[in-house]
Amino acid sequence: MNFTLRPWREEDAASLAQAANDPAVAANLRDAFPCPYSLADAQWFINDCIAHNRQDRLVYAVTVGGRPVGCVSVQLQSDVYRKSAELGYWLAQPYWGQGVMTRAVSQICQEAFGLFDIVRIYAEPFAHNQSSRRVLEKAGFSLEGVMRDGVFKRGRVYSYCMYSLLRREAGL
């Protein structure tokens, strides 16, 4: 499936709200991701992306046919973690399992290593989220470990995984 990564635009708000307003998407993300996801949530997010993109993060709309259907981001860390960045991503359900996110992750990681003075990009999917873990593995990330009972979501305790991709592993 063909897709593009591009900066968020104000006119994307309605499409973002529609794609993100899915409990199955929110189930595997942090609680900061609203559920339900309103138009006001989308407008706030897009304005924040426009204000800060390429400063301390890269945040892109994943678009299919010009319409946003997901998001991928790399967020710089601080203090002793300042040479690391965290990867985040989600995709609307109709596009799951089609290789879109694996390619989007690879693309944004290459750009982030080229743009920022970092040596490591990491991601922390829930251990039970096999699809997200496969995305990372196919994009060249290595499993560093499982943090047992490390997160609390929807009234339950879950384990999560630590994956990373090092600059030298990305061929840079």
Buried (B, 14 or more C-beta within 10 A) or exposed (E): EEBEBEBBBEEBBEBBBBBBBBEEBBBBBEEEBBBEBEEEBBBEBBEEBEEEBEEEBBBBBBBBEEBBBBBBBBBBBEEEEEEBBBBBBBBBEEBBEEEBBBBBBBBBBBBBBEEBEBBBBBBBBBBEBEEBBBBBEBBBBEEEEEBEEBBEBEEEEBEBBBBBBBBEBBEE
